[in-house]
Amino acid sequence: MLISNIRIVTEQQVIENGTVEIQDGRIKRISDQIIKEPTIDGGGATLLPGFIDVHIHGADGHDMMDATKEALDGITAKLPEEGTTSFLATTMTQSVENITRAVTNAGAYESTKGAELLGIHLEGPFISDKKAGAQPLEHILPPSLEQFQAWQDAANGQIKLVTLAPETEGALPFIEKVSSTGVVCSLGHSDASFATASAAAEHGARHVTHLFNQMSGLHHREPGLVGAAFMNPALMVEMIVDHIHVHPDAVRLAYQNIGPERTMLITDAMRAKCLPSGTYDLGGQDVTVENGEARLEDGTLAGSILKLNEAARNMREHASWQELARITSGNAARQLDAFDRKGSIEEGKDADLVLLNDEGDVLLTICRGEVAFRRGESS
């Protein structure tokens, strides 16, 4: 397959009029020349590495917690429409039994087409009841190495990231032990002080879950978890850039302080993504979706219906094309130790690619060398 007449965004440069050749699921060649008869004429659109979403619960009526192959099939089939080629299936705080079923299902799942399941993000139940958000209070647990290991065993070792509140009892030794196994520990749903968040980073935490949302905020006498996210170079920082979860000026403030090296765009999307307004289930709770917002009955934000290409579009005024490639793909690949095969456009890497027009619309998505979405064709 040859894709030509495109702007190619690599880590080293932006090629304004180039060609990418794909063979056997990988990028075979990158050229700064346009060829006359390509397989696909990109029409001058921009080619980025396929997006990687490390925090997504569901889409198109499906949720990871459904614990079925059909749910994961539905999610993997839908995500290429927004340019996402890889993701972590994300749990939520539920009963031990329900989480076990969900991680067992995801751990046994094999991605054959569409977006690739790279593993599991365990969000909860090791969180703070003061910052639970849409996570059910009755299922919150203190961090437990024994329980985590039971879930990791059930998941065939596929839990790659775990969100927890570092101020909870036993959290710091938990972080130290779990981080030593290669799992990324993320600070989130937390009321931690700046000192506690900093101590967590010293113990091995290196990620922050959805900056600003459900965490101790920035105060001039107590910088909190937000302050630690701003200041600690060890922490990669997620943001939900839908201009609902985080005010546009707060996004700009965060990006100016954190920069492209530590920013990661995520969706935190729920099953209602890609569906009409209405009422949907999230962990046994009714969520009303209206005017682009997903909320519980009490008004609490309950995930999002954000698409990752929309988040990328919202960041264009702050980020160059190369920065955008990093915060939608490269940083996630590095964090998940998958940068040897994903996260940038390089010869030899997986052909996970997304073609965007100047408005940020997805024209084409390629997953491991196969066209998974083409605008104008029925999915």
C-alpha positions in Angstrom: 0.0 0.0 0.0 1.3 3.5 -0.9 -0.2 6.7 0.6 1.1 9.7 -1.2 0.5 13.5 -1.4 0.5 13.9 2.4 2.1 15.9 5.1 3.9 13.3 7.2 4.6 14.1 10.9 7.6 12.2 12.2 9.5 12.8 15.4 12.4 14.3 13.5 10.6 16.4 10.9 7.4 17.3 9.1 7.5 16.2 5.4 5.2 18.5 3.5 4.7 16.4 0.4 5.6 12.8 0.9 4.8 9.1 0.6 4.5 6.2 3.1 4.8 2.7 1.9 3.2 -0.1 4.0 3.9 -3.8 3.7 3.0 -6.7 6.0 1.4 -4.5 8.6 4.5 -2.3 9.0 5.8 1.0 7.7 8.3 -0.1 5.0 9.4 3.3 3.6 9.0 7.0 4.2 9.8 9.3 1.3 9.8 13.0 0.7 8.6 12.5 -2.9 5.1 12.3 -4.3 4.4 9.4 -6.6 2.0 9.6 -9.5 -0.2 6.5 -8.9 -0.5 5.7 -5.2 -2.9 3.3 -3.7 -4.3 6.2 -1.7 -4.0 9.9 -2.7 -4.0 11.9 0.6 -4.9 15.1 -1.1 -2.4 17.1 1.1 -3.9 15.9 4.4 -1.8 15.3 7.5 -0.6 11.8 8.5 -0.1 11.2 12.2 0.8 8.1 14.2 -2.5 6.4 15.2 -3.9 7.7 18.4 -3.5 5.7 21.7 -6.1 6.2 24.4 -5.0 4.8 27.8 -8.2 5.8 29.5 -11.5 4.7 27.8 -14.3 2.8 29.3 -16.5 2.2 26.3 -18.2 3.5 23.1 -21.1 2.8 20.8 -23.2 1.1 23.5 -20.4 -1.1 24.8 -18.4 -0.9 28.1 -15.4 -2.8 29.3 -17.3 -3.7 32.4 -19.8 -5.6 30.3 -17.2 -8.4 30.5 -18.0 -9.8 27.1 -16.1 -10.4 23.9 -18.9 -8.7 22.0 -18.4 -5.5 24.0 -14.6 -5.4 23.2 -15.3 -6.3 19.6 -17.7 -3.3 19.4 -15.2 -0.9 21.0 -12.3 -2.0 18.8 -14.5 -1.7 15.7 -15.7 1.8 16.5 -12.5 3.6 17.8 -10.8 3.9 14.3 -13.5 6.3 13.3 -11.8 8.8 15.6 -8.3 7.9 14.7 -7.6 5.6 17.7 -5.6 2.6 16.8 -4.7 1.3 20.3 -6.2 1.6 23.7 -6.3 0.4 27.3 -9.7 -1.0 28.3 -10.5 0.8 31.5 -12.4 -0.6 34.5 -14.3 1.3 37.2 -14.9 0.9 40.9 -17.2 -2.1 41.2 -17.5 -5.3 43.2 -14.5 -7.6 43.3 -16.5 -10.2 41.4 -17.5 -7.7 38.6 -13.9 -6.4 38.2 -12.6 -10.0 38.1 -15.0 -10.9 35.3 -14.1 -7.7 33.3 -10.3 -8.2 33.6 -10.5 -11.9 32.9 -12.5 -11.1 29.7 -10.0 -8.4 28.6 -7.0 -10.5 29.5 -8.1 -13.3 27.2 -9.1 -11.0 24.3 -7.2 -11.0 21.1 -7.3 -8.0 18.8 -7.6 -9.3 15.2 -8.9 -6.1 13.5 -9.7 -2.5 14.3 -8.1 -0.8 17.3 -5.6 -3.0 19.2 -6.2 -3.7 22.9 -2.9 -3.1 24.5 -4.0 -4.0 28.0 -6.1 -2.9 31.0 -6.3 0.3 33.0 -7.5 -0.5 36.5 -9.3 2.7 37.6 -10.4 2.0 41.1 -11.3 0.6 43.5 -8.2 1.9 45.4 -9.4 5.5 45.5 -10.5 8.2 47.9 -14.1 8.4 48.9 -13.7 12.2 49.0 -12.9 12.3 45.3 -14.9 9.4 44.0 -16.8 11.3 41.3 -18.9 8.7 39.4 -17.2 5.8 41.1 -19.6 4.0 43.4 -18.7 4.7 47.0 -19.8 1.3 48.3 -17.2 -0.6 46.3 -14.1 1.5 47.2 -11.3 -0.5 48.8 -7.9 0.3 50.4 -5.0 -0.6 48.2 -4.3 -4.4 48.5 -1.4 -6.1 46.9 -3.1 -9.5 47.3 -6.2 -8.3 45.5 -4.3 -6.6 42.8 -2.2 -9.7 42.2 -5.4 -11.8 42.0 -6.7 -9.5 39.3 -3.4 -9.4 37.5 -3.4 -13.2 37.4 -7.0 -13.3 36.2 -6.0 -10.8 33.5 -3.0 -12.9 32.3 -0.7 -10.0 33.3 -2.5 -7.5 31.1 -3.1 -4.8 33.7 -0.7 -2.1 32.5 -1.8 0.9 34.5 -3.6 1.3 37.9 -5.2 4.5 39.3 -5.1 4.9 43.1 -5.2 7.6 45.8 -1.7 7.8 47.4 -3.0 9.2 50.7 -5.0 6.0 51.4 -3.6 3.4 53.9 -1.0 1.2 52.4 -0.8 3.1 49.2 2.9 4.0 49.2 4.2 0.4 49.7 1.6 -0.7 47.1 3.0 1.8 44.6 6.6 0.7 45.3 5.8 -3.0 44.8 3.5 -2.7 41.8 5.7 -0.2 40.0 8.6 -2.6 40.4 6.7 -5.2 38.3 6.5 -2.7 35.4 2.9 -1.6 35.9 2.4 2.1 35.8 0.9 3.6 39.0 -1.2 6.7 38.4 -2.4 9.2 41.0 -6.0 10.0 40.7 -9.4 10.2 42.4 -7.4 11.6 45.2 -7.4 14.3 47.9 -3.6 14.0 48.4 -1.5 16.8 49.7 1.4 18.0 47.5 3.8 16.3 49.9 2.0 13.0 49.7 1.8 13.1 45.9 5.5 13.9 45.8 6.2 11.0 48.1 4.2 8.7 45.8 6.4 9.8 42.9 9.4 9.0 44.9 8.0 5.5 45.5 7.5 4.9 41.8 4.3 6.6 40.7 4.7 8.1 37.2 1.3 9.1 35.9 -1.7 11.3 36.8 -5.3 10.4 36.0 -7.4 13.1 34.3 -5.7 16.3 35.6 -7.9 18.6 37.6 -10.9 16.2 37.7 -11.6 14.5 41.1 -8.3 15.6 42.7 -7.0 18.1 45.3 -6.6 21.4 43.5 -3.9 24.0 43.2 -3.9 26.4 46.2 -1.2 28.9 47.1 -0.8 27.4 50.5 -1.4 23.8 49.5 -0.5 23.0 45.9 -2.2 19.5 46.1 -2.0 16.9 43.5 -2.5 19.4 40.7 0.6 21.2 41.9 2.6 18.0 42.0 1.5 17.2 38.4 2.7 20.6 37.3 6.0 20.4 39.0 7.2 16.8 39.1 9.1 15.8 35.9 8.5 12.1 36.7 4.7 12.3 36.2 3.0 11.9 32.9 -0.3 13.8 32.9 -3.6 12.9 31.3 -6.1 15.6 30.3 -9.7 15.3 29.0 -9.7 18.2 26.5 -13.4 18.5 25.7 -13.7 22.0 27.2 -16.3 20.5 29.6 -14.1 18.7 32.1 -11.4 21.4 31.9 -11.9 25.0 31.0 -10.0 26.0 27.8 -7.8 28.5 29.8 -7.0 25.8 32.4 -5.9 23.6 29.5 -3.7 26.3 28.2 -2.2 27.0 31.7 -1.5 23.3 32.2 0.1 22.8 28.8 2.3 25.8 29.2 3.6 24.4 32.5 3.6 20.7 31.8 4.5 20.8 28.1 4.3 18.2 25.3 6.9 15.9 27.0 4.5 15.1 29.8 1.0 15.7 28.4 -1.3 12.9 27.3 -4.7 13.3 25.7 -7.4 10.8 26.8 -11.1 10.6 26.4 -12.4 8.8 29.6 -15.3 8.0 27.3 -18.3 5.8 28.3 -20.6 3.6 26.4 -22.8 6.6 25.2 -20.0 7.9 22.9 -21.2 7.8 19.3 -24.9 7.5 20.4 -27.7 10.0 20.7 -28.5 11.9 23.8 -30.4 9.9 26.4 -29.9 7.8 29.6 -27.2 5.1 29.7 -25.7 2.8 32.3 -22.3 3.3 34.0 -21.5 0.8 36.6 -25.1 0.4 37.6 -25.8 4.1 37.7 -28.0 6.1 35.3 -26.0 8.7 33.3 -27.9 11.3 31.3 -26.2 12.5 28.1 -27.2 15.9 26.9 -25.5 18.8 25.1 -22.3 16.8 24.9 -22.1 16.2 28.7 -22.5 12.9 30.6 -23.8 13.4 34.2 -25.2 11.5 37.1 -28.6 12.5 38.5 -26.8 14.8 41.1 -24.9 16.6 38.3 -21.6 14.9 38.7 -19.7 14.4 35.5 -19.6 10.7 34.6 -16.9 10.2 32.0 -17.3 11.8 28.6 -18.5 11.2 25.1 -15.3 12.8 23.7 -13.6 11.5 20.6 -9.8 11.6 20.5 -9.7 13.5 17.2 -11.9 16.2 18.8 -9.5 16.5 21.7 -6.7 16.8 19.2 -8.6 19.5 17.4 -9.1 21.4 20.6 -5.3 21.3 21.2 -4.3 22.6 17.8 -4.1 26.2 19.0 -1.6 25.2 21.6 0.4 22.5 19.9 2.4 22.0 16.7 1.8 19.0 14.5 4.8 17.3 16.1 3.6 18.1 19.6 0.2 16.8 18.7 1.7 13.5 17.6 3.5 13.2 20.9 0.5 14.0 23.1 -2.0 11.8 21.2 0.4 8.8 20.6 4.1 9.0 21.4 3.8 9.7 25.1 1.3 6.9 25.6 3.5 4.4 23.7 6.5 5.4 25.8 4.5 5.0 29.0 3.3 1.6 28.0 6.7 0.5 26.9 5.4 0.0 23.4 7.4 2.8 21.6 9.5 0.2 19.8 6.5 -0.6 17.6 4.0 2.2 18.1 3.7 6.0 18.8 5.5 7.5 15.9 5.9 7.2 12.1 9.1 5.3 11.6 10.2 2.6 9.2 9.8 -0.8 10.8 7.1 0.2 13.2 3.5 -1.0 13.1 1.5 0.8 10.4 -0.9 2.4 12.8 -1.8 5.7 11.1 -4.5 8.4 11.0 -5.0 10.9 8.2 -6.6 14.2 9.2 -7.8 17.2 7.2 -7.1 20.8 8.4 -10.4 20.8 10.4 -9.2 17.8 12.4 -11.7 15.3 10.8 -10.5 11.8 10.4 -10.3 10.9 6.7 -8.5 7.5 7.0 -7.4 5.2 9.8 -5.0 2.3 9.3 -4.6 -0.3 12.0 -1.5 -2.6 11.7 -1.5 -2.1 7.9 -5.2 -2.6 7.2 -7.7 0.2 6.4 -10.0 0.2 9.4 -11.9 3.4 8.6 -12.3 5.6 5.5 -14.5 8.7 5.6 -17.5 8.4 3.4 -17.7 4.6 3.6 -20.2 2.9 5.9 -18.6 1.3 8.9 
